[in-house]
Each structure stands twice: as structure tokens, then as C-alpha cells.
Amino acid sequence: MTRQTQHGGRFRAALALVSTLGALAGAALTGAAPASGAVEKERQPAATRIAPGVEYRSFDIPASRGTARAHVLDVDLRDPRTRVGLLYPGKVAARSPVSALADGAGAVGGINGDFFNITETQHPGVEATGAPVGPMIANGRALKAAVPDGQRFGPAMPPGVTTRAVLGVGTDRRARLGDLALDGEVRTRGSRLPLGGLNQYALPVGSVGAFTSDWGAVSRVRATCGTDTSRGAPCSTDTHEVTVRHGRVVASADTPGTGPIAPGSTVLVGREAGAQELRKLSEGDRVGVRHRLVAADSRVPFRFALGGYPVLRGGAPLPGLDTTASAVRTAAGISDGGRRLVLLSLDGSPEFRTGLTIAEVARTLRELGASDGFSLDGGGSSTLVSATSTLVARAPGADAVTVRNNPSGGVERPVPNGIGVFSGK
């Protein structure tokens, strides 16, 4: 028996348990009898081989609010022809549908990623950036750091979890959960300032943040709005920015600007105390900017990473997971010591739009064999017209991916990033 056959057998055996265990889980949450209509083992559709080491399947999950339909990509990272990486539009502050991101990158499958700055109703006249909440690493290169916890979009995180939480794959080809913190500074002739942000839609109060050509052309004003504990707090009235090119200040302004940033240039945006420090700089002054993302566990460097929040660790759901709010969800599970990645997205069509609670998502990932689980962006309610949850996969022999999970409202929502599955065949 080949390793691939053994792997597929374990996955199918785990799926055989999902309907029964899902029904029992729903009953435990509601106090009701187990839900009826569970898919019998022999009625479950066979997995479709998308590419070497990559299988797709869908199945139903009886849950506390009704039946949910799951769409799953099972990725065997032991296969040297298979890898996963970051999907994104080429800039941090930009969005595109998952199908377009996957086709543009040559991926055979993928799902949407992190929660993001989708609206700015509390700051009239301020442009929503579309930038994600958490850190981003693509091909080993740090693209952005995490916004303050109070500035995030998305449902409440479990106790003790921060916006620095990531799911990624290291240079050892193993998937894992972790935390990525920004380590950086701004060096001038008279001082060294800690760097408070990197290509973020929100900066800590009193800090200085760096914006590079990876940011895009979107206005940087949003970075100075809100506070560390309140996303809707007013924008700061004490701001300043300077543009550094090849190690020297070449421009400054009291209001954060807009437009693309040239390669080789860094725009430093300060608010409150940070703005006061930047005002001390004059054109021609030498300035050095250093930044990197540091993993809290100091393990193998991440080759790819994106934000969200953990729901399962070591086979156990995190304490405090929500058991009441059901929605169309997207999530990822890790098993086999990081050698297997399960990408899950729920169906948003009307008959399945009640979805799962976060607690049910964690339980489903565990039933699929995952020891660690991570929640990604998804639909906020059963009435949402256009939900974020999207899973795409390329049919064998096809030139492009297709959307497999019927997004709510039948329309893909543009997103800032996602997880792509790639095959070297």
C-alpha cells in the first residue's frame, strides 16, 4: 500500500465519523436529541484527486442550528510536488476574489484568509484600506505586521489570543500555528525609535509606522484613526509623515498621504508622540529603518503565514469558544506533525446558510484528524448577502479553478489574502 493510499484511507475514515459525531456535538450544545439526516458512510461521495497529494470532497454536518455543508481540500505536504503559500493581489491594501488570486498564482486550489478592514462607517471621509488584520509573510518575506487588538475586524477571539496569531508553513515544509511580533526601529542621528507598525491599517497610539512599496496606493490616513482599545475612536489630530529614500529624508507632510510608494522608499507615519519625533527631521537627514517579524516560539522561519485565530491546540478546543453564533465559516486544520493541512469552507447556499458555531468548527476539525485548528474569515450571519467564505479547486485537466462552496448570495467577495495550494505535478 502506498503512502498516498494510506493517507487517503485515514482521511476517509475520519470523515465517516463526522456526521455521527457532528450530530452528537449539536445535541450536546442544545440539549436536544442527536440530529437526524446524517450522511451514511456508504453515501458519502468519493474524494476527487485534484493534483498529487491534494484531494477535494464535500459532506454534510448535522449541527446545532441545522445541517451545514462542508467543502474540504486535504493537502499532503509529505508529497514533494505539493506546497501551500500565500495568495494575495500583490499589495497589502488591495483585494481580489479567491478564484482570481488562485488562477493568477497558478494554484490548483485555495481558500480565503484573514479578516480585514472592510468598512469605515465610524470615520466619515476615511477610506477603508481592505488590508488584513494580522501578519503576512509570502515566500519568506514579511509584508505586514498585526494591528492592535482593539483595531481588529471579526468576531471575538478566544481569551489570551492576540492579533499576532498566525497559521503558516515553515522552511521545513511543516504547517504550524504561531505568533509573529514586529521587531524594528527607526534610527536617526539623535535617537532610536521603536517601530510600531509595518504596512498596517492601524498604528498603536503614540507610535511610528513604516509603509513600503508593498502597501499599495491606498491612503495612509486610516493608520492614525482609532486607539489601541477602540477601533471607532476618532482619528488623531496630531500626525506627521516623512518619506525616506535611500537612507535620507526627501519629503514631509502633516497629513498622511496617498498613492504608490516607490521601490527603495519608506514612508514613516507618526501619531501623537511619534509625530512629534518625526517633526524633528529635515530634508537630507539620514534615517535608517529596520524591520522583521519574529516568531514567539523561535522555531524554523515561516515561509508563508497569515492571520486569523486558533480554535484548537493539541487536539483540545481553546477555552471560551463561542457556542451560540452560527455562520458560514472558513478554517484550517493541521495534523500528522504539520505534514497534513485540511482547508475547510462551509457552503453559503440558502439551505445550509445557518453554518456552524466556532465551537462546532473546532470539533469538526478535530473529527477530521486535526490536532491544531485555525479560524479564518467567513460570513457574519445567515442574512449576509456576500460572504467571504470561499473554497476553489481546479478539476483535473482544467485550466482554471472553480468555486466549490456556493458563497452566500452567489457572489465571491474580494479578499486581501488566502491560502493557495500548488502542485508541481
Disulfide bonds with the S-S distance in Angstrom:
Cys225-Cys235 1.95
